[in-house]
Amino acid sequence: MTIQPALPVLEEIGATLMGDVVAFFDGKAAGGSVFINGFKSFQWPAGREDLRRMAAAQLVEIGAAPVSEVAAGFGVTTESLRRWRKMLTAEGLAALVPEKKGPKRPSILTEAKAEEIRAYRATGASLRATAAAAGVSTDTVRRAMAMADAQDGAPTDSVGEAPPPVAQPELPILPAPVARSAERAAAGVLECAAPVFAPAARVPHAGLFLAFPALERSGLLKCAKATYGSLPNGFYGMETMLVDAVLRALAGESRAEGATRFNPEDLGRILGLDRAPEVKTIRRRIAQLAETGKAPELIAALATHHLNPAGPGGENLAAVLYVDGHVRAYQGTKKIGKLYSTRLKFPVPATEETWVSDANGSPVFLVMAEPGASLAAALRRLLPQLRKAVGDDRRVLAGFDRGGWSPALFQHMAEAGFDPLTWRKGKTEDIDEALFTEVSHREDHGETRTWAVADTLVDLPLTATKTSGEVFQMRQITRTVAGSGGGRRQIHILTTDRDLGAGEAVYRMGSRWRQENQFRYARMHFDLDSHDSYTSSDDDADRMVPNPAKATAYQRVVAAKKHFTDSAADTDAALLALRTPPAGTTDITVTNAMINAIKAPLWDAETALDAAEAAYQGLPARIRLGDLAPGQQVLDTETRLIHHGIRMAAFNTMMTLAREIRTNTGYKRAADEAHALLRTALASSGDIDPTVPGFLTVTLDPMPTKAKTKALAELCEHLTQTKTRYPGTDLILHYRMKKNP
């Protein structure tokens, strides 16, 4: 029997044709039916979704129509159709009955639970911390807070409200910047050009607007204004120059030369200008700041601002500080003094800086280290400045590595209100295993760590000779760790803080690596080791420096002592052999000549040792730099410190935004990918809309995935609540995120 031809009249009366022989009538309220070759093969009444799904599955099973056409005809995806067929085969018709829509259980967001959530949130806890404490999701926390806002119904300050929902006009795509020719012509009279924004769509680097709430929190603009006042009159003011520098650093181009990698008009739109400053202008304006000689004051002001913030937890930020030196290698042609680089493992021309970080590893303060000064000497010089930055007489836990080892320094720090926290240096006897007990500490992220430690007291001699008897007592916390050769060894932590928990002491000492991570991150993303200025000056020729010939002479003394010791051993062996008669005899003959011949090498070694010691004693320990290295130069420090202040602000801005992603969004991979997501967001494009009076609305383009877009939408919502004003204007920043198509 031949296949019956299709009946075109069916399509005209509302049927959906599938393949060559199937016609589908979907009457919705009246049910539906399927005809095959003109014969009614399936029919179901209204409300029997299970029979409808069975008909679709059977059409595919018997080969009456292709899968794609059946799925399209029934208004589902091919995946849904595949799932129906599998369920029908495995469990029968009952499996095709659709589940009831809506919640499957009573809502956990009761009024009592909502009150509990709001109470946690009122303490300043983050979104994630509140969700964890209440045992709910971050979305539930958001709904609970929204319920409170809806119930209050109280009017809020209109200055800080989000822009009202208005119909967004079609924004022009990258229009010409607002003309600023008149202001440029009046640059010598005008203090600076104020930011002016024009509506624009698809603006490159619009994601950099996300940085402004965290930048304001860093205090860079506030501290710079208090320190410098303003720059000389010109089109680009001090705020513009600093904002431009921070934004370029966040975009990965912190050096002035990095401005050549941006389209000046694109970056100018973010600054509210027709063009961003270029390399020559950046160098000239930063040099004008450096000429005032106030860079150390700027760094000190940033430290005071950082260690005394407002808000929950700010009062404890200065409780723990970490100090370490950083050697910056110099690759130019100028004659710069050499320093040993632990990273490069050999001496190189370099300058050294002493950095101070807070408990989170964020940079707080730095000074340029004196040439040849040890970390112990730098610490002693830093203490008065750190006390001024802390602002009161609270005790501060100061962590550092073995480079700062000095019992006399430890005593000085304790008397100045600082509790040192460092590793013990040198060999010492192991602690009895019976003294070890288990201790634990709960981290800021909620994870509990456990260690086996011995908590004892030790007396450290205050002099190198150990003969004066004067000692300084410290607390020693000992751990047993794996040794390099596969065995076990003990390591000792020293501190003067008797109230600090042993577990927290171990945790705080291990957290010193956060400062090393800061150096590594800043080298990778903020050009920490770059040359910000090529200016140099002559070093102080009368400065006394260690005499390298003294070290060479000491090595000769060490070699002469070893040679003398070996010669003495050889002489003793030869004299013993001389006085021992051969086997089978009892007579020996010993003459003075024979003894003198045996002792001659020993006398020569003794003479050489005396000569080496005399030469060593005759050399001065320190000599004039001008005699050792005439013409040596030092690099400019003012410009360097200004750029470091900018890098500190950029680093802290990045850390603040990454912390917001981890705590105030539901992004599941935030712990591992917060920084990667943030760098992508800062480089993204978006729209700028200043048409709502008093507001600057920034709408970012969507991320590659919906999860990342949702995370940034939550971040935008949180940043909008900060009601941050764009620097130099009265415009409140309002952030939005476009949805993925």
C-alpha positions, 0 to 999 in steps of 0.5 A: 500500500502506498503512503497516502499523500499529505492533506494540505487542507489541514494546515489551512484549518489550523493544524500543525504539520509534522513530517509528511503524514502527521497533523497536530490539533492543539485545542488548549482548553478543548484538548487536542488530537493527532492525525496520521495519514488522515486517521485520528491516532491520539486524542486527549481531553483538556487538562491531561498533560500526561496524555499529551506528552505520551502522544509526542513521545509515541510519534517519535517512537513509531517514526511518524515524524522527526524529533525536531518537528515534533518538539517544535509542534508541541512547543518544547525543546528536543531535550524535554522530548527526550526526557518524556520518552525516557520517563515513559519507557522506564516508569510508564504514563504516571511519570508524565504527570507534571509536578505541581508548580510553586513551593514544595514546602512551607517557606523558611522565611517566616517573620521570626527568621526575617527578624533574625536575619535583620538582627545579624545584618544590623551588626555590620555582618556581610551578606555571606556571613549573615546567610551562614549565621542564619542558615539560609541563602544569600537570596533569602537575606536579600528578600528579608531586607527588602521586606523590611524596607517595604514594611517601613515605608518611611521616606528616605533622604532624596540625596542618596536615593537611587535614580527613579525608574525612568524610560532610558532614551537611546544613548548615542554610541561613542559621541564626540567628547564635550568640547573643553577648548575654552577651559584649555585656553584658560588653563593658566588662570583656571585652577582645574577643569571640572568633570563633565559627562555626556550620555554615551553607549558602549564606552570602553573601560566603563567598568573602571567606574566600579572602583570609585567607592573603594577608592574613596574608602582608601583615602588617597584623594582626601589625604592628598588634598590635606597634604598638598592642597592643590597643584598649580593652575592647569587643565588637569587638577590634582584629583584628576591626575590621581584618579587617572593614575589609580584607574590606569594601575587597576587596568594594569598600566601603573607607569606613566608610559602606560598612558600610551596604551589607552585611547586618550578620548576613551579614558577621558570619558571615564574622567569626565574630560575630552582627553586623558592626560598623556605621558608628558603631562603626567610626568610634569604634574607628578614632578610638581607634587614631588618638588614640595618634598611632602611625599613622606607626609602623604604616606603617613596620612594614608597610614593614619587614615587606613588604621583608623577607619570608621565602621564595625571592626575598624577599631581593631585594624591596627592591632596586628601589623607586619613589617618587611623589607623589599629590595627593588633591583635597578637595571639602568646605567647609573652607578647605584649601590648593591644590595643582596636580593633574596628573590634573585639570590645575588647582590644587584644594584638596588634600593630598599624599602621598608613596608608595613601591612595590616593583618589582611596583608594590605599595605599601610605605610612605607619608608625608604630604608637607609643604605645598608641598614638592617631590618632591625635598625629600620624597625627601631626607626619606624616605631615612632611613626607607627605609633603616630599612625595608630593614634593612641597607646594601644599595644600593637602586635608587630610581625616580622621575619628573622631579619629583624632578630635583635633581643635588644630591639625586642626589649625596646619594642615592648617598652614602646607598646609593641609586641614583637612576633617573629621566628627564633634565630639560631640553633637551640635545644629541642623542647620536650615532647611531653610539653606539646598540647593541641591548640586551635584558632578560628580564622576570619573566614570561619575555618578552624585550624589546629596545631600541636604546640609547646608554650614556654618561656625563654631568656634571651641574652641582650649582648652577643658575648653572653657574659654580662648576664643581662637577659630579656624574657619572652614567650616561646611557642614551638611547633614540630614540622617536616624537615628538609631531609625527610625527618622532623624539626622544631621551629620556635615563635617568639612574642612578648604578648602573654595574653595572645592565644597560642593558636592565634599566635601560630596563625598570625605568624603564618599570616605574615606571608600575606605581605609576601603575597602583596609584593608578588601581586603588586609586581605582577599587576602594579609594576612595583619594581618599575622605575617611576623616575629617572632622576638621581643625585650624588650620594653622600661621599662622607657617609660611612659604609661597611669596609668590604676589605674587612670581610675579605680579611676576616675570611683570610683569618678563618682560612689561616685558623683552619690551616693552623689547626690542621698543621697542629694535628699533623704535628702531633701525629708526626711527634707521636710517630717519632717517639714510638719505636718500630715493632720489635725494638725498644730504642729510638733516637730523637734529635732537636733537628728532627723535632724542628723539622716536624714543627716547621709547618706549624710555626709557619701556619702560626706566623701566617695566622698572626699576620692575618689577624694583624691585617684584620685588626688594622683595617677600619670596619667602616670607611667613607663612601667617597673612598670606596665608590666615588661617584655613586648616586641615589635615585629620586625618592619623592616621585617614588613615594608618590607613585607608591601611595598611588599603588597602595590606593590601587591595591587596597581598592582591588582588595576591597572590591574582591572582598565585596565579591566574596561577601556580598554576592552569591558567586560560588567561585568567588574564593578562587576567582574574585580577582579574575572576575574583577579584572574582567569587570574593570576592563568591560565596556558600558553606558554612561547616563548623566540625564537623571539630575544628581546622578551618574548612571553606569550600566555595564555590558554583560559578562561572558556567563550568566553567573558572572553577570549575576555576581556583578549585578549584585556587586553593582547593587551593593556599590550603589547603596554606598551613595558615592559621589564622583570626585569633583562633582555632586553626581551620585554614582548608580550602577546597573548591569545589563542582562545576558541575551 
